[in-house]
Amino acid sequence: MIKLMSTLRNLFILTVYRAPAGNFNLFLKRVDDILKSLYSADLKIIICGDININYLTEGDRKKPT
């Protein structure tokens, strides 16, 4: 994690990785917990990384909730 602060904007960059065989629901729960702990109205959060969802197969993981 990287937190950048300036007089113009507070920016937090969060990188995530989920192993292909990892528990998807647990991954989402932990990311949600992290975002809830970081949330601030004046903080911009960028999430980047690899969540290993195969968009070539049908499934509910790739649908927005």
Secondary structure, DSSP 8 states (H G I E B T S, - for coil): -EEEE-SS-EEEEEEEE--TTS-HHHHHHHHHHHHHHH--TTEEEEEEEE----TTS--GGGS--
